[in-house]
Amino acid sequence: MLDRTAARVHAWAAHAWWRARDSRGQGTVEYVGMVVMVTLLVAAVAVAAKGWAPDIGNALKKALTGAVKHLTDGFG
């Protein structure tokens, strides 16, 4: 009886350890993090360029708007 209980406790602990070490979905989190960082970088450049170089800010806005329209062309 004690052997069965010890085996079950060991199996439960091994399963819990395996679940804690499982890294499924980690790549998705990393990609989302990269997209957020690039978005923040582009936004910072756009805000900074608006004051000292309006042409660059307008060109960036135009390029981003065109890219979004191109990507969402098939959805509408």
JOVENDA-V748969 format. One record per backbone hydrogen bond with DSSP energy under -1.0 kcal/mol. NH is the residue of the N-H (numbers start at 1). CO is the residue of the C=O. Records with the same first field share a line. If there is no record, write none. Layout:
NH->CO ; CO
This chain:
5->1
6->2
7->3
8->4
9->5
10->6
11->7
12->8
13->9
14->10
15->11
16->12
17->13
18->14
19->15
20->16
21->17
26->23
29->25
30->26
31->27
32->28
33->29
34->30
35->31
36->32
37->33
38->34
39->35
40->36
41->37
42->38
43->39
44->40
45->41
46->42
47->43
48->44
49->45
50->46
52->48
53->49
57->53
58->54
59->55
60->56
61->57
62->58
63->59
64->60
65->61
66->62
67->63
68->64
69->65
70->66
71->67
72->68
75->72
